[in-house]
Amino acid sequence: MRIKHHLYLFFIFILAACSSTKSLKQENSEKDHLSVEVQRQFDYYFYEGVRLKELQKYDQALETFKMCLAIDSLNAGAQAVGMNDEALRCMETAVKLQPQNWWYNLQLITLYSNKKDWTAAIETALNVQHYYPNKEDIYNILTSLYRQTQEYDKAIAAYDKLESLTGIDQSISFEKFRLYVQLNKFKKGIAEIDKLINKYPTETRYQVLRGDIFMQQKMADKAFEIYQSVLKNDPQNAYVYVSLSEYYKSENQPEKAMESIENALKSDELDVDTKMEILGQYVEKVVKDSTKLDETESLFKLLTDRYPLEEQVHGYYAVFLQFRNRNSEAISELETMININPKNQQTWLRLIQLYLGDKKFSDLITVTDRAIEELPKIPAWYFYRGIGQFQLEEYHQALDSYKTGLPFIDAGQAGMKSDFYAQIGDIYFKLEQKDSAFVNYENSLAANPKNIMVMNNYAYYLSLEKKDLRKAEKMSAKTVELDPKNSTYLDTYAWILYQEANYSLAKFYIERAIDNLSKDEDPGIILDHYGDILWMNSKDDNKDDAKALEMWQKSYDSGNKTEELKKKIENKGWERK
């Protein structure tokens, strides 16, 4: 069991409290005198506890400190172990005995802060300030405490004292600026930035920041004046281009905004991390801007040439290439990323999805094999390898992939586990091991009862076997309820109703399936089913026979050239009982 953070603080406190054991014992010698031998035993356990704490073996350290408590129950350090109130009382006593002890006071402030007793913490910090008026740390503590109590004026006063010790400092000025903004004292906040500008006149980033503040205050014209002034003196300043892009966006000038970002990315002043942050914010607009296709690609090539070992540069370029439907080049960039960092899961996943999208199943199997070699415990690799093998009708190999990957699925990945079992079920059905298929569909739904695709497939396969049709109907009805315009789910439901001889209702749902067919869906099986339903629906009056033959023919012409369908067309149906 891991020790919680508050116990760790108590261990730190113990080090201080127990280190003062000798002085405390001198004050209370009649109460807690130990023999030399027992004192030696106490010290052994104490320092062993400290050693274990430093090794982050907190459970063992806790037990060791408890041994201290068993030897000397009156020792302040031992009493502090894991007991908030006792620890606080002991530390308050320690501070009373040695009010100038910096370490004791610091621990007392920590204990008060843990209890959110900000008033007591501030009072203790002010007492410390009395003894250490020139110690910078106490003013950092005070500013933090005053922030907790939202006493921003007092926090600023503490920063002023700190500034008098350190001189004008960027971090202090920025903190004071933020506090003045909290107090709606914008002029005083801006004055803090002006101090930096006056002290560092050649540091144009402070001037740019001044402009950014004007932008935040909806004073775009003043901001633009500052940006232009900076550019006049420093035309290569990358930061001002970033700020100018925000200005141009606010002025509804997207082309100039993009131009400013491109200038920033081309600059040598910005480090690669900053450039990647900027590029990440604008990459979608960059890759979609068809009016600047050549210029945008030149920018990416410039960045990849300048930063050949920077993963993100190649990653963003791959996104650009994918948007341009240049997948083979995108794959090349992703391969470069893998060469740079073969342990990056996201890169492997992007590469896998590209091969899957392009239906390059042999390449998909190859890349998943490589991913497994680098990161063998990622279940997704086995899932996608199984898809590639299934599509190539390598069913036994696919089954092996899924069974190998299953143990790597964490308890919290119920959806993935459900998908694995669903794929295994599909494979068993292809291998005509129907009972095994149904067992795995059950396992899939046990992992994720809302897996709508599994419900549909399971129901459809039951209908093909004419097995447990009531169960199939119930599952299929649920899929139609959840997705009422899905032609596949509507077709399954209609086909189950057909198997149950409910022909009129089957006709209603198969026609809904036809109505919701999208242009990219294969209509063959649905049209075949429609023909069968029409044929049986008209067995009493023959009114739908001609339409049934028409649907069968359309199904055949669409590519569904099965022998069974061919016979139905040639025989013009079958004898109805």
C-alpha positions as CSV (number, residue, x, y, z in Angstrom):
1,M,0.0,0.0,0.0
2,R,1.4,3.4,-0.9
3,I,1.6,6.0,1.8
4,K,-0.6,9.1,1.2
5,H,1.0,12.5,0.8
6,H,0.1,13.8,4.3
7,L,1.9,11.0,6.0
8,Y,5.0,11.9,3.9
9,L,4.8,15.4,5.4
10,F,4.7,13.9,8.9
11,F,7.9,11.9,8.1
12,I,9.6,15.1,7.2
13,F,8.4,16.6,10.5
14,I,9.8,13.6,12.4
15,L,13.3,14.3,11.2
16,A,13.1,17.8,12.7
17,A,11.2,16.9,15.9
18,C,13.4,13.9,16.7
19,S,16.6,15.8,16.0
20,S,15.7,18.0,18.9
21,T,15.2,15.1,21.3
22,K,18.3,16.0,23.3
23,S,17.2,19.6,23.9
24,L,13.7,18.6,24.8
25,K,14.9,15.9,27.1
26,Q,17.1,18.4,28.9
27,E,14.0,20.5,29.6
28,N,12.0,17.4,30.7
29,S,14.8,15.1,32.1
30,E,12.7,14.0,35.1
31,K,9.9,12.9,32.8
32,D,11.5,11.0,30.0
33,H,15.0,10.0,30.9
34,L,16.2,6.9,29.0
35,S,19.1,4.7,29.8
36,V,22.0,4.8,27.4
37,E,21.2,1.4,26.0
38,V,17.5,2.2,25.4
39,Q,18.4,5.6,23.9
40,R,20.8,3.8,21.5
41,Q,18.0,1.4,20.6
42,F,15.6,4.4,20.0
43,D,18.2,6.2,17.8
44,Y,18.7,3.0,15.8
45,Y,15.1,2.7,14.9
46,F,14.7,6.4,14.3
47,Y,17.6,6.6,11.8
48,E,16.6,3.4,10.1
49,G,13.1,4.9,9.6
50,V,14.7,8.0,8.1
51,R,16.8,5.8,5.8
52,L,13.7,3.9,4.6
53,K,11.8,7.1,4.1
54,E,14.5,8.4,1.8
55,L,14.3,5.2,-0.2
56,Q,10.5,5.9,-0.4
57,K,9.7,2.6,1.4
58,Y,7.0,4.4,3.4
59,D,5.2,1.3,4.8
60,Q,8.4,0.0,6.3
61,A,9.4,3.5,7.5
62,L,6.0,3.9,9.3
63,E,6.5,0.6,11.1
64,T,10.0,1.5,12.1
65,F,8.9,4.9,13.5
66,K,6.2,3.1,15.5
67,M,9.0,1.1,17.2
68,C,10.3,4.5,18.3
69,L,6.9,5.2,19.8
70,A,6.9,1.9,21.6
71,I,10.3,2.6,23.1
72,D,9.5,6.3,24.1
73,S,5.9,7.2,23.9
74,L,6.5,10.7,25.2
75,N,8.9,11.6,22.4
76,A,7.5,14.4,20.2
77,G,8.9,12.9,17.1
78,A,7.5,9.5,17.7
79,Q,4.1,10.9,18.6
80,A,3.9,12.7,15.3
81,V,3.8,9.5,13.2
82,G,0.5,9.5,11.3
83,M,-1.5,11.6,13.8
84,N,-2.4,15.0,12.7
85,D,-3.5,16.6,15.9
86,E,-0.7,15.1,17.9
87,A,1.8,16.2,15.3
88,L,0.5,19.7,15.4
89,R,0.6,20.0,19.2
90,C,4.1,18.6,19.3
91,M,5.3,21.1,16.7
92,E,3.6,24.0,18.4
93,T,5.5,23.0,21.6
94,A,8.7,22.8,19.6
95,V,8.2,26.3,18.2
96,K,7.4,27.7,21.7
97,L,10.6,26.2,23.0
98,Q,12.7,27.5,20.1
99,P,10.7,30.4,18.4
100,Q,13.6,31.3,16.2
101,N,14.1,27.8,14.7
102,W,13.4,28.2,11.0
103,W,12.9,24.5,10.4
104,Y,10.3,24.1,13.2
105,N,8.4,27.2,12.1
106,L,8.4,26.0,8.5
107,Q,7.0,22.6,9.5
108,L,4.3,24.3,11.7
109,I,3.2,26.4,8.8
110,T,3.0,23.2,6.7
111,L,0.8,21.5,9.3
112,Y,-1.5,24.5,9.6
113,S,-1.7,24.7,5.8
114,N,-2.6,21.0,5.6
115,K,-5.5,21.7,7.9
116,K,-6.4,24.9,5.9
117,D,-5.9,27.0,9.0
118,W,-4.6,29.9,7.0
119,T,-5.0,32.4,9.8
120,A,-2.6,30.4,12.1
121,A,-0.3,29.8,9.2
122,I,0.0,33.5,8.3
123,E,0.4,34.4,12.0
124,T,3.3,31.9,12.2
125,A,4.9,33.2,9.0
126,L,4.7,36.8,10.3
127,N,6.4,35.7,13.5
128,V,9.2,34.1,11.3
129,Q,9.4,37.3,9.3
130,H,10.2,39.2,12.5
131,Y,13.2,37.0,13.1
132,Y,14.3,36.7,9.4
133,P,13.3,40.0,7.8
134,N,15.9,39.6,5.0
135,K,15.1,35.9,4.2
136,E,13.5,35.7,0.7
137,D,11.7,32.4,1.4
138,I,9.4,33.9,4.0
139,Y,8.0,36.4,1.5
140,N,7.3,33.6,-1.0
141,I,5.5,31.7,1.8
142,L,3.5,34.8,2.7
143,T,2.4,35.5,-0.9
144,S,1.3,32.0,-1.2
145,L,-0.8,32.1,2.0
146,Y,-2.3,35.5,1.2
147,R,-3.4,34.1,-2.2
148,Q,-5.2,31.3,-0.3
149,T,-7.1,33.9,1.7
150,Q,-7.5,36.1,-1.4
151,E,-5.8,39.0,0.4
152,Y,-4.2,40.2,-2.8
153,D,-3.2,43.6,-1.5
154,K,-1.2,41.9,1.3
155,A,0.3,39.5,-1.2
156,I,1.5,42.4,-3.4
157,A,3.0,44.1,-0.3
158,A,4.9,40.9,0.4
159,Y,6.1,40.8,-3.2
160,D,7.2,44.5,-2.8
161,K,9.4,43.4,0.2
162,L,10.8,40.5,-1.8
163,E,11.5,42.9,-4.7
164,S,13.4,45.2,-2.4
165,L,15.7,42.3,-1.5
166,T,16.2,40.8,-5.0
167,G,15.7,43.9,-7.2
168,I,13.3,44.0,-10.2
169,D,12.7,40.4,-11.4
170,Q,10.6,39.1,-14.2
171,S,8.8,36.4,-12.1
172,I,7.9,38.9,-9.4
173,S,6.7,41.5,-11.8
174,F,4.5,39.0,-13.6
175,E,3.0,37.7,-10.3
176,K,2.3,41.3,-9.2
177,F,0.7,42.0,-12.6
178,R,-1.6,39.0,-12.2
179,L,-2.6,40.1,-8.7
180,Y,-3.4,43.6,-9.9
181,V,-5.6,42.2,-12.6
182,Q,-7.4,40.2,-9.9
183,L,-8.0,43.5,-8.1
184,N,-9.1,45.2,-11.4
185,K,-6.2,47.6,-11.0
186,F,-5.0,47.4,-14.6
187,K,-3.0,50.6,-14.6
188,K,-0.9,49.3,-11.7
189,G,-0.5,46.0,-13.4
190,I,0.7,47.6,-16.6
191,A,3.1,49.7,-14.5
192,E,4.8,46.4,-13.4
193,I,5.4,45.5,-17.1
194,D,6.6,49.0,-17.7
195,K,9.2,48.6,-15.0
196,L,10.6,45.6,-16.9
197,I,10.6,47.5,-20.2
198,N,12.5,50.4,-18.6
199,K,15.0,48.1,-16.9
200,Y,15.5,45.9,-20.0
201,P,14.9,48.3,-23.0
202,T,16.5,45.8,-25.5
203,E,14.2,43.0,-24.3
204,T,11.4,43.4,-26.9
205,R,9.4,40.5,-25.5
206,Y,8.3,42.8,-22.6
207,Q,7.1,45.4,-25.1
208,V,5.3,42.6,-27.0
209,L,3.7,41.6,-23.7
210,R,2.6,45.2,-23.2
211,G,0.8,45.0,-26.5
212,D,-0.8,41.7,-25.6
213,I,-2.2,43.3,-22.4
214,F,-3.8,46.0,-24.6
215,M,-5.3,43.2,-26.7
216,Q,-6.8,41.6,-23.6
217,Q,-8.3,44.9,-22.7
218,K,-9.9,45.2,-26.1
219,M,-7.5,48.1,-27.1
220,A,-6.4,46.6,-30.4
221,D,-5.3,49.9,-31.9
222,K,-2.8,50.5,-29.1
223,A,-1.6,46.9,-29.3
224,F,-1.0,47.2,-33.0
225,E,1.0,50.4,-32.5
226,I,3.3,48.6,-30.1
227,Y,3.7,45.6,-32.4
228,Q,4.6,47.8,-35.3
229,S,7.1,49.7,-33.2
230,V,8.8,46.4,-32.2
231,L,8.9,45.3,-35.8
232,K,10.5,48.6,-36.9
233,N,13.4,48.1,-34.5
234,D,13.5,44.3,-34.7
235,P,11.9,43.0,-37.9
236,Q,12.9,39.4,-37.2
237,N,11.2,39.3,-33.8
238,A,9.3,36.0,-33.8
239,Y,7.2,36.8,-30.7
240,V,5.6,39.8,-32.2
241,Y,4.5,37.8,-35.2
242,V,2.7,35.4,-32.9
243,S,0.9,38.4,-31.3
244,L,0.2,40.0,-34.6
245,S,-1.6,36.8,-35.7
246,E,-4.0,37.3,-32.8
247,Y,-4.5,40.9,-33.7
248,Y,-5.3,40.0,-37.3
249,K,-7.7,37.3,-36.2
250,S,-9.5,39.9,-34.0
251,E,-9.7,42.2,-37.0
252,N,-11.1,39.4,-39.2
253,Q,-8.1,39.3,-41.5
254,P,-7.3,35.5,-41.5
255,E,-4.8,35.7,-44.4
256,K,-2.6,38.2,-42.6
257,A,-3.0,36.1,-39.4
258,M,-1.7,33.0,-41.2
259,E,1.1,35.0,-42.8
260,S,2.2,36.2,-39.3
261,I,2.3,32.6,-38.0
262,E,4.4,31.5,-41.0
263,N,6.9,34.3,-40.3
264,A,7.1,33.1,-36.7
265,L,7.7,29.5,-37.7
266,K,10.5,30.6,-40.1
267,S,12.3,32.6,-37.5
268,D,15.5,31.4,-35.9
269,E,14.7,33.2,-32.6
270,L,12.0,30.7,-31.5
271,D,13.1,27.3,-30.0
272,V,11.7,24.2,-31.5
273,D,9.3,23.5,-28.6
274,T,7.7,27.0,-29.0
275,K,7.4,26.4,-32.7
276,M,5.7,23.1,-32.2
277,E,3.3,24.7,-29.8
278,I,2.4,27.4,-32.3
279,L,2.2,24.8,-35.2
280,G,-0.1,22.6,-33.1
281,Q,-2.5,25.5,-32.7
282,Y,-2.6,26.3,-36.4
283,V,-1.9,23.0,-38.1
284,E,-5.5,22.3,-39.1
285,K,-5.9,25.7,-40.7
286,V,-2.5,25.4,-42.4
287,V,-3.2,22.0,-44.0
288,K,-6.6,23.0,-45.2
289,D,-5.6,26.3,-46.8
290,S,-5.7,25.2,-50.4
291,T,-4.9,28.7,-51.6
292,K,-1.4,28.4,-50.2
293,L,-0.7,24.8,-50.9
294,D,2.9,25.2,-52.3
295,E,3.9,27.8,-49.7
296,T,2.5,25.6,-46.8
297,E,4.4,22.5,-48.1
298,S,7.6,24.6,-48.4
299,L,7.1,25.6,-44.7
300,F,6.8,22.0,-43.6
301,K,9.9,21.0,-45.7
302,L,11.8,23.9,-44.1
303,L,10.9,22.7,-40.6
304,T,11.6,19.0,-41.4
305,D,15.0,19.9,-42.9
306,R,15.9,22.2,-39.9
307,Y,14.6,19.8,-37.3
308,P,15.1,16.3,-38.8
309,L,15.0,14.5,-35.4
310,E,11.9,16.3,-34.1
311,E,9.0,13.9,-34.0
312,Q,6.2,16.5,-34.0
313,V,7.5,18.2,-37.1
314,H,7.2,15.0,-39.1
315,G,3.9,14.2,-37.4
316,Y,2.3,17.5,-38.5
317,Y,3.7,17.1,-42.0
318,A,2.1,13.6,-42.1
319,V,-1.2,15.3,-41.2
320,F,-0.8,17.7,-44.1
321,L,0.0,14.9,-46.5
322,Q,-3.0,12.9,-45.4
323,F,-5.3,15.9,-45.9
324,R,-3.9,16.0,-49.5
325,N,-4.6,12.3,-49.9
326,R,-0.9,11.5,-50.3
327,N,-0.9,8.6,-47.9
328,S,2.3,6.9,-49.2
329,E,4.3,10.1,-48.4
330,A,2.5,10.4,-45.0
331,I,3.6,6.8,-44.3
332,S,7.2,7.8,-45.0
333,E,7.0,10.6,-42.5
334,L,5.5,8.3,-39.9
335,E,8.2,5.7,-40.5
336,T,10.7,8.5,-39.9
337,M,9.0,9.2,-36.5
338,I,9.2,5.5,-35.6
339,N,12.9,5.5,-36.4
340,I,13.3,8.5,-34.1
341,N,11.2,6.9,-31.3
342,P,10.1,3.3,-31.8
343,K,8.2,3.3,-28.5
344,N,5.6,6.0,-29.5
345,Q,2.3,4.2,-29.5
346,Q,0.4,6.9,-31.3
347,T,2.8,6.9,-34.2
348,W,2.3,3.1,-34.6
349,L,-1.4,3.6,-34.4
350,R,-1.5,6.3,-37.1
351,L,0.6,4.1,-39.4
352,I,-1.7,1.1,-38.8
353,Q,-4.8,3.1,-39.4
354,L,-3.4,4.4,-42.7
355,Y,-2.8,0.9,-44.0
356,L,-6.2,-0.2,-42.7
357,G,-7.9,2.8,-44.4
358,D,-6.2,2.0,-47.7
359,K,-7.1,-1.7,-47.3
360,K,-3.5,-2.8,-47.6
361,F,-4.0,-5.8,-45.4
362,S,-0.6,-7.4,-46.0
363,D,1.2,-4.2,-45.0
364,L,-1.2,-4.0,-42.0
365,I,0.0,-7.4,-40.8
366,T,3.6,-6.5,-41.4
367,V,3.4,-3.2,-39.4
368,T,1.5,-4.7,-36.5
369,D,4.2,-7.5,-36.3
370,R,6.8,-4.7,-36.0
371,A,4.7,-2.9,-33.4
372,I,4.4,-6.1,-31.4
373,E,8.1,-6.6,-31.5
374,E,8.7,-3.1,-30.0
375,L,5.7,-3.0,-27.6
376,P,4.5,-6.5,-27.1
377,K,1.9,-5.8,-24.4
378,I,-0.3,-3.4,-26.4
379,P,-3.6,-5.3,-27.2
380,A,-4.5,-3.0,-30.1
381,W,-1.7,-4.4,-32.2
382,Y,-3.1,-7.9,-32.0
383,F,-6.6,-6.6,-32.7
384,Y,-5.5,-4.9,-36.0
385,R,-3.3,-7.7,-37.0
386,G,-6.3,-10.0,-36.6
387,I,-8.4,-7.7,-38.8
388,G,-5.7,-7.9,-41.6
389,Q,-5.5,-11.7,-41.3
390,F,-9.3,-12.0,-41.3
391,Q,-9.6,-9.9,-44.4
392,L,-7.0,-12.2,-46.1
393,E,-9.0,-15.2,-45.0
394,E,-6.2,-16.3,-42.7
395,Y,-8.7,-17.3,-40.1
396,H,-6.6,-19.6,-37.9
397,Q,-3.8,-17.0,-37.7
398,A,-6.4,-14.3,-36.9
399,L,-7.8,-16.5,-34.1
400,D,-4.3,-16.9,-32.7
401,S,-3.7,-13.1,-32.8
402,Y,-6.9,-12.4,-30.8
403,K,-6.2,-15.1,-28.2
404,T,-2.7,-13.9,-27.8
405,G,-3.8,-10.3,-27.3
406,L,-6.6,-11.0,-24.8
407,P,-4.5,-11.4,-21.7
408,F,-3.0,-7.9,-22.3
409,I,-6.3,-6.1,-22.0
410,D,-6.7,-4.3,-18.7
411,A,-9.7,-4.7,-16.4
412,G,-10.8,-1.1,-17.3
413,Q,-10.8,-1.8,-21.1
414,A,-14.3,-3.5,-21.2
415,G,-15.0,-2.1,-24.7
416,M,-11.8,-3.5,-26.1
417,K,-12.4,-6.9,-24.5
418,S,-15.9,-6.9,-26.0
419,D,-14.5,-6.2,-29.5
420,F,-11.9,-9.0,-29.1
421,Y,-14.5,-11.6,-28.3
422,A,-16.7,-10.2,-31.2
423,Q,-13.9,-10.8,-33.6
424,I,-13.3,-14.2,-32.3
425,G,-17.0,-15.0,-32.7
426,D,-16.9,-13.9,-36.3
427,I,-13.9,-16.1,-37.0
428,Y,-15.5,-19.1,-35.5
429,F,-18.6,-18.5,-37.6
430,K,-16.4,-18.4,-40.7
431,L,-14.8,-21.7,-39.6
432,E,-18.4,-23.0,-39.2
433,Q,-17.9,-23.6,-35.5
434,K,-21.3,-22.0,-34.7
435,D,-21.5,-23.0,-31.1
436,S,-18.1,-21.5,-30.4
437,A,-19.1,-18.4,-32.2
438,F,-22.2,-17.9,-30.1
439,V,-20.3,-18.5,-26.9
440,N,-17.9,-15.7,-27.8
441,Y,-20.7,-13.3,-28.7
442,E,-22.1,-14.0,-25.3
443,N,-18.6,-13.2,-23.8
444,S,-18.5,-10.0,-25.9
445,L,-21.9,-8.8,-24.6
446,A,-21.0,-9.7,-21.0
447,A,-18.0,-7.4,-21.3
448,N,-20.0,-4.6,-22.9
449,P,-23.8,-5.1,-23.0
450,K,-24.2,-2.0,-25.2
451,N,-22.1,-3.3,-28.1
452,I,-24.7,-2.7,-30.7
453,M,-22.7,-4.2,-33.6
454,V,-22.3,-7.4,-31.7
455,M,-26.0,-7.5,-30.9
456,N,-26.7,-7.2,-34.6
457,N,-24.2,-9.8,-35.8
458,Y,-25.2,-12.2,-33.1
459,A,-28.9,-11.8,-33.9
460,Y,-28.3,-12.2,-37.7
461,Y,-26.3,-15.3,-37.3
462,L,-28.9,-16.8,-35.1
463,S,-31.5,-16.1,-37.8
464,L,-29.3,-17.8,-40.4
465,E,-29.3,-20.9,-38.2
466,K,-33.0,-20.5,-37.4
467,K,-31.9,-20.8,-33.8
468,D,-33.3,-19.1,-30.7
469,L,-35.3,-16.6,-32.9
470,R,-37.0,-14.9,-30.0
471,K,-33.6,-14.0,-28.5
472,A,-32.4,-12.9,-31.9
473,E,-35.5,-10.7,-32.3
474,K,-35.1,-9.1,-28.9
475,M,-31.4,-8.2,-29.6
476,S,-32.2,-6.9,-33.1
477,A,-35.1,-4.8,-31.9
478,K,-32.7,-3.2,-29.4
479,T,-30.3,-2.2,-32.2
480,V,-33.1,-0.7,-34.3
481,E,-34.2,1.2,-31.2
482,L,-30.7,2.6,-30.7
483,D,-30.0,3.3,-34.3
484,P,-33.4,3.5,-36.2
485,K,-31.9,4.6,-39.6
486,N,-29.2,2.0,-39.9
487,S,-30.0,0.0,-43.0
488,T,-27.9,-3.0,-41.8
489,Y,-29.8,-3.2,-38.5
490,L,-33.1,-2.7,-40.1
491,D,-32.3,-5.5,-42.6
492,T,-31.3,-7.9,-39.8
493,Y,-34.6,-7.2,-37.9
494,A,-36.6,-7.7,-41.1
495,W,-34.9,-11.0,-41.8
496,I,-35.5,-12.3,-38.3
497,L,-39.2,-11.4,-38.7
498,Y,-39.2,-13.2,-42.0
499,Q,-37.8,-16.3,-40.4
500,E,-40.6,-16.1,-37.8
501,A,-43.1,-15.9,-40.8
502,N,-44.2,-12.4,-39.8
503,Y,-44.0,-11.3,-43.5
504,S,-46.0,-8.1,-43.4
505,L,-43.9,-6.6,-40.6
506,A,-40.8,-8.0,-42.2
507,K,-41.8,-6.1,-45.4
508,F,-42.3,-2.9,-43.5
509,Y,-38.7,-3.0,-42.0
510,I,-36.9,-4.2,-45.1
511,E,-38.4,-1.2,-47.0
512,R,-37.1,1.1,-44.2
513,A,-33.7,-0.6,-44.8
514,I,-33.9,0.1,-48.5
515,D,-34.9,3.7,-47.8
516,N,-31.9,4.3,-45.6
517,L,-29.3,2.7,-47.9
518,S,-26.4,5.1,-48.5
519,K,-24.7,5.4,-51.8
520,D,-21.5,3.6,-50.7
521,E,-23.3,0.6,-49.2
522,D,-23.5,-2.7,-51.0
523,P,-27.3,-3.3,-51.6
524,G,-26.9,-6.9,-52.8
525,I,-27.9,-8.9,-49.6
526,I,-30.7,-6.4,-48.6
527,L,-32.2,-6.6,-52.1
528,D,-32.0,-10.4,-52.0
529,H,-33.8,-10.4,-48.6
530,Y,-36.4,-7.9,-50.0
531,G,-37.1,-10.3,-52.8
532,D,-37.6,-13.2,-50.5
533,I,-39.9,-11.2,-48.1
534,L,-42.0,-10.0,-51.1
535,W,-42.3,-13.5,-52.4
536,M,-43.6,-14.9,-49.2
537,N,-45.7,-11.9,-48.4
538,S,-47.7,-12.4,-51.6
539,K,-48.3,-16.2,-51.3
540,D,-52.0,-15.7,-51.1
541,D,-52.6,-13.2,-54.0
542,N,-49.3,-13.2,-56.0
543,K,-49.4,-9.4,-56.1
544,D,-45.7,-9.0,-55.2
545,D,-44.2,-11.8,-57.3
546,A,-43.0,-9.6,-60.2
547,K,-41.5,-7.1,-57.8
548,A,-39.7,-10.0,-56.0
549,L,-38.2,-11.2,-59.2
550,E,-37.1,-7.6,-60.0
551,M,-35.4,-7.3,-56.6
552,W,-33.5,-10.6,-57.0
553,Q,-32.3,-9.5,-60.4
554,K,-31.1,-6.1,-59.1
555,S,-29.3,-8.0,-56.3
556,Y,-27.6,-10.3,-58.8
557,D,-26.7,-7.4,-61.0
558,S,-25.2,-5.5,-58.1
559,G,-22.6,-8.3,-57.6
560,N,-24.4,-10.7,-55.3
561,K,-23.9,-13.6,-57.7
562,T,-24.6,-16.6,-55.5
563,E,-25.9,-19.9,-56.9
564,E,-28.9,-19.8,-54.6
565,L,-29.9,-16.4,-55.9
566,K,-29.3,-17.5,-59.5
567,K,-31.7,-20.5,-59.0
568,K,-34.4,-18.2,-57.6
569,I,-34.2,-16.0,-60.7
570,E,-34.1,-18.9,-63.2
571,N,-37.0,-20.8,-61.4
572,K,-38.9,-17.6,-60.9
573,G,-39.2,-18.2,-57.2
574,W,-40.0,-21.4,-55.4
575,E,-43.0,-23.3,-54.4
576,R,-44.8,-21.8,-51.4
577,K,-46.5,-23.9,-48.8
